[in-house]
Amino acid sequence: MFFKLKILVYKSRLIRGLLGLVTLRRSPGSRLIRPASRVESNAELIKKYASGKSFADIGCMWGVNGFFSFLAEECGAKRVVGVDIYPESEEFLREKNKRNSTVEFVQGDIHLQETISKIGLCDVVFSSGVLYHSPNPPDTLFKLRLICDQRLILCTELIPEMPGIRNAAIFYPFLDESQRRIWNYRGKGKRTAITVPYEPEQGYANWFWGFSPSCVESMLELAGFKVEERYIMPFMGYFVCRTTTAKFLPVSGD
């Protein structure tokens, strides 16, 4: 009951503002990024880490049309490759031509070795709005580790921590309407498996998971990442990680 009340409080923008809940936690000594929008916050992190590095943008197309890939190039990244299961959009191609850009594009699923081989090893890997669309998020992070040489910038939707329970997560598919309503906060538009029932024919467009921040951090550590910076808001978080050696390497997949 207390947790449901906590969710209701966080869903109210007015109450969040009054209680100062815009940002709940950040790493000691790290600069607070502006929480005005996901685009602004992601952009600030890319500006901080992309210069002089090879850069992979995983999930670069849907809704952003390569925006972050072009930004990394603009910030001085020495090689930029954008990756998505969707083909290049007209907006992306127009912007690439306008900029005379050298951004590479790989259409493919990051979970497949064929896609991983095309991307190659990159200094910085950026992924925003992808992890919670994955039915198997630990595997997604393992695959990101295979292409990441130095640093991962991960932005994902979250749920608040459950009191007394670390690593909690919510699996959205097949919740009934009353349960989905708990996670239906305003301003996000249609979210398949939350605002409407799970639609298997929509594949990755479904929202599969709601992670607590501690759950994301534990999955990152499992996959061979060490979180150095974290910016946690009620329903979104940014994790900047350096690579470490994963002590468990799964041998699943193709």
C-alpha positions as CSV (number, residue, x, y, z in Angstrom):
1,M,0.0,0.0,0.0
2,F,2.8,2.4,0.9
3,F,4.6,1.7,-2.4
4,K,1.4,2.4,-4.5
5,L,1.1,5.7,-2.6
6,K,4.7,6.5,-3.4
7,I,4.0,5.9,-7.1
8,L,1.0,8.2,-7.0
9,V,3.1,10.9,-5.4
10,Y,5.8,10.6,-8.0
11,K,3.2,10.6,-10.9
12,S,2.2,14.1,-9.9
13,R,4.5,16.7,-11.4
14,L,3.2,19.3,-8.9
15,I,4.0,17.2,-5.9
16,R,7.4,16.2,-7.3
17,G,8.3,19.8,-7.7
18,L,7.1,20.8,-4.2
19,L,9.0,17.9,-2.6
20,G,12.2,18.5,-4.7
21,L,12.0,15.0,-6.3
22,V,13.3,16.0,-9.7
23,T,16.6,14.2,-9.0
24,L,16.8,11.7,-6.2
25,R,20.4,10.5,-6.3
26,R,23.7,11.2,-8.1
27,S,27.2,10.2,-7.6
28,P,29.4,12.1,-5.1
29,G,31.3,14.8,-6.9
30,S,29.5,14.4,-10.2
31,R,27.8,17.5,-11.8
32,L,24.1,17.5,-11.9
33,I,22.8,17.3,-15.4
34,R,19.7,19.3,-16.2
35,P,16.6,17.1,-15.9
36,A,14.5,19.4,-18.3
37,S,14.2,16.6,-20.9
38,R,15.8,13.3,-21.9
39,V,17.2,15.0,-25.0
40,E,19.0,17.7,-23.1
41,S,20.4,15.3,-20.5
42,N,21.6,12.8,-23.1
43,A,23.1,15.6,-25.1
44,E,25.1,16.8,-22.2
45,L,26.6,13.4,-21.5
46,I,27.5,12.9,-25.2
47,K,29.2,16.3,-25.3
48,K,31.2,15.3,-22.2
49,Y,32.4,11.9,-23.5
50,A,32.3,11.7,-27.3
51,S,35.2,13.9,-28.3
52,G,38.0,12.0,-29.9
53,K,36.3,8.7,-29.4
54,S,34.7,6.1,-31.6
55,F,31.0,6.1,-30.8
56,A,28.1,3.7,-31.2
57,D,24.5,4.9,-30.8
58,I,22.3,1.8,-30.2
59,G,18.6,2.5,-30.9
60,C,19.4,5.6,-33.0
61,M,16.4,5.9,-35.2
62,W,12.9,5.6,-33.6
63,G,11.7,9.1,-32.6
64,V,15.1,10.8,-32.9
65,N,16.3,10.0,-36.5
66,G,20.0,9.9,-35.6
67,F,20.0,13.1,-33.6
68,F,22.5,11.7,-31.0
69,S,24.7,10.2,-33.7
70,F,25.0,13.5,-35.5
71,L,25.6,15.3,-32.1
72,A,28.5,12.9,-31.3
73,E,30.0,13.6,-34.7
74,E,29.5,17.3,-34.1
75,C,31.3,16.9,-30.8
76,G,34.4,15.5,-32.4
77,A,33.9,11.7,-32.3
78,K,36.4,10.1,-34.7
79,R,33.9,7.4,-35.9
80,V,30.1,7.2,-35.3
81,V,27.9,4.3,-36.1
82,G,24.2,4.4,-35.5
83,V,22.3,1.1,-35.0
84,D,18.6,0.3,-35.1
85,I,16.3,-2.5,-36.1
86,Y,14.4,0.0,-38.1
87,P,15.7,1.3,-41.5
88,E,17.1,4.7,-42.1
89,S,14.3,7.3,-41.9
90,E,13.8,10.0,-44.5
91,E,14.6,12.6,-41.8
92,F,17.9,10.8,-41.0
93,L,18.9,10.7,-44.7
94,R,18.1,14.3,-45.3
95,E,20.0,15.4,-42.2
96,K,23.0,13.3,-43.2
97,N,23.1,14.7,-46.6
98,K,22.7,18.3,-45.3
99,R,25.6,17.8,-42.9
100,N,27.7,15.9,-45.4
101,S,28.0,13.5,-42.5
102,T,30.1,10.4,-42.3
103,V,27.9,8.7,-39.7
104,E,27.6,5.0,-40.5
105,F,24.3,3.2,-40.1
106,V,23.8,-0.5,-39.3
107,Q,20.3,-1.9,-39.5
108,G,20.1,-4.9,-37.3
109,D,19.3,-6.4,-33.9
110,I,22.1,-5.9,-31.3
111,H,21.4,-9.4,-30.0
112,L,22.7,-11.0,-33.2
113,Q,26.4,-11.7,-33.8
114,E,26.0,-10.4,-37.4
115,T,25.0,-7.0,-36.1
116,I,27.8,-7.0,-33.4
117,S,30.4,-7.8,-36.1
118,K,29.3,-4.9,-38.3
119,I,29.5,-2.4,-35.4
120,G,32.9,-3.5,-34.1
121,L,34.5,-2.3,-30.9
122,C,33.8,1.3,-30.0
123,D,35.3,3.5,-27.2
124,V,31.9,4.8,-26.1
125,V,28.5,3.1,-26.5
126,F,25.4,5.1,-26.0
127,S,21.9,3.6,-25.5
128,S,18.8,5.5,-24.7
129,G,15.3,4.2,-24.5
130,V,16.2,0.6,-25.4
131,L,16.7,-1.6,-22.3
132,Y,13.1,-1.7,-21.1
133,H,11.9,-2.7,-24.5
134,S,14.1,-5.9,-24.3
135,P,12.5,-9.1,-23.1
136,N,15.9,-10.2,-21.9
137,P,17.7,-7.1,-20.6
138,P,20.8,-8.9,-19.1
139,D,21.5,-10.3,-22.5
140,T,21.1,-6.9,-24.1
141,L,23.7,-5.5,-21.6
142,F,26.0,-8.4,-22.3
143,K,25.8,-7.6,-26.0
144,L,26.5,-3.9,-25.4
145,R,29.6,-5.0,-23.4
146,L,30.9,-6.9,-26.5
147,I,31.0,-3.7,-28.5
148,C,32.1,-1.4,-25.6
149,D,35.8,-0.8,-25.0
150,Q,35.8,2.0,-22.5
151,R,32.5,3.6,-21.5
152,L,28.7,3.0,-21.6
153,I,26.1,5.8,-21.4
154,L,22.8,4.2,-20.6
155,C,19.5,6.0,-20.3
156,T,16.4,4.0,-19.3
157,E,13.0,4.3,-17.9
158,L,12.7,3.3,-14.2
159,I,10.4,2.6,-11.4
160,P,11.1,4.0,-7.9
161,E,12.9,1.7,-5.4
162,M,10.7,-0.6,-3.4
163,P,11.1,0.0,0.3
164,G,13.3,-2.7,1.8
165,I,13.7,-4.6,-1.5
166,R,16.7,-4.2,-3.8
167,N,16.8,-5.2,-7.5
168,A,13.1,-5.1,-7.8
169,A,11.5,-5.0,-11.3
170,I,8.0,-5.1,-12.8
171,F,7.2,-7.2,-15.8
172,Y,4.5,-5.3,-17.8
173,P,3.1,-7.9,-20.3
174,F,-0.2,-9.5,-19.2
175,L,-0.9,-7.1,-16.3
176,D,-4.6,-6.4,-16.0
177,E,-6.0,-2.9,-16.5
178,S,-6.0,-2.0,-12.8
179,Q,-2.4,-2.9,-12.5
180,R,-1.3,-1.2,-15.7
181,R,-3.0,2.0,-14.4
182,I,-0.5,2.2,-11.6
183,W,2.3,2.7,-14.1
184,N,0.4,5.0,-16.5
185,Y,1.8,8.4,-15.7
186,R,1.0,11.4,-17.9
187,G,3.1,12.8,-20.7
188,K,4.4,9.6,-22.2
189,G,1.7,8.9,-24.9
190,K,1.0,5.3,-25.9
191,R,3.1,2.7,-24.1
192,T,2.3,-0.8,-25.4
193,A,1.8,-3.2,-22.4
194,I,1.0,-0.3,-20.1
195,T,-1.5,2.2,-21.5
196,V,-2.9,-0.7,-23.7
197,P,-2.5,-4.4,-23.3
198,Y,0.6,-6.3,-24.4
199,E,0.6,-6.7,-28.2
200,P,3.0,-9.6,-29.2
201,E,2.9,-8.6,-32.9
202,Q,4.5,-5.3,-31.9
203,G,7.7,-7.0,-30.8
204,Y,10.2,-4.6,-29.3
205,A,7.7,-1.8,-29.3
206,N,6.2,-3.3,-26.1
207,W,7.4,-2.1,-22.7
208,F,8.6,-5.3,-21.1
209,W,10.2,-4.1,-17.8
210,G,10.1,-1.4,-15.2
211,F,13.4,-1.5,-13.4
212,S,14.3,-0.1,-10.0
213,P,17.7,1.8,-10.1
214,S,19.4,-0.9,-8.0
215,C,18.2,-3.6,-10.5
216,V,19.8,-1.7,-13.4
217,E,23.0,-1.3,-11.5
218,S,23.2,-4.9,-10.6
219,M,22.5,-6.0,-14.2
220,L,25.3,-3.6,-15.4
221,E,27.8,-5.1,-12.9
222,L,26.8,-8.6,-14.1
223,A,27.5,-7.6,-17.7
224,G,30.9,-6.1,-17.0
225,F,30.2,-2.5,-16.3
226,K,31.1,-0.3,-13.2
227,V,28.7,2.6,-12.6
228,E,30.7,5.8,-12.1
229,E,27.9,8.4,-12.5
230,R,24.2,8.0,-11.9
231,Y,21.4,10.5,-12.2
232,I,18.2,9.1,-10.9
233,M,14.7,10.6,-11.2
234,P,11.4,9.0,-10.2
235,F,10.8,7.3,-13.6
236,M,14.1,7.7,-15.5
237,G,17.8,7.3,-14.9
238,Y,21.2,7.9,-16.5
239,F,24.1,5.6,-15.8
240,V,27.6,6.3,-17.0
241,C,29.8,3.3,-16.7
242,R,33.4,2.1,-17.4
243,T,34.1,-1.4,-18.6
244,T,35.3,-4.1,-16.3
245,T,35.8,-7.8,-16.7
246,A,32.6,-9.8,-16.5
247,K,33.0,-12.9,-14.4
248,F,30.2,-14.7,-16.1
249,L,29.8,-14.9,-19.9
250,P,26.7,-16.6,-21.2
251,V,26.9,-18.7,-24.3
252,S,23.3,-18.3,-25.4
253,G,22.0,-16.8,-28.7
254,D,23.3,-17.5,-32.2
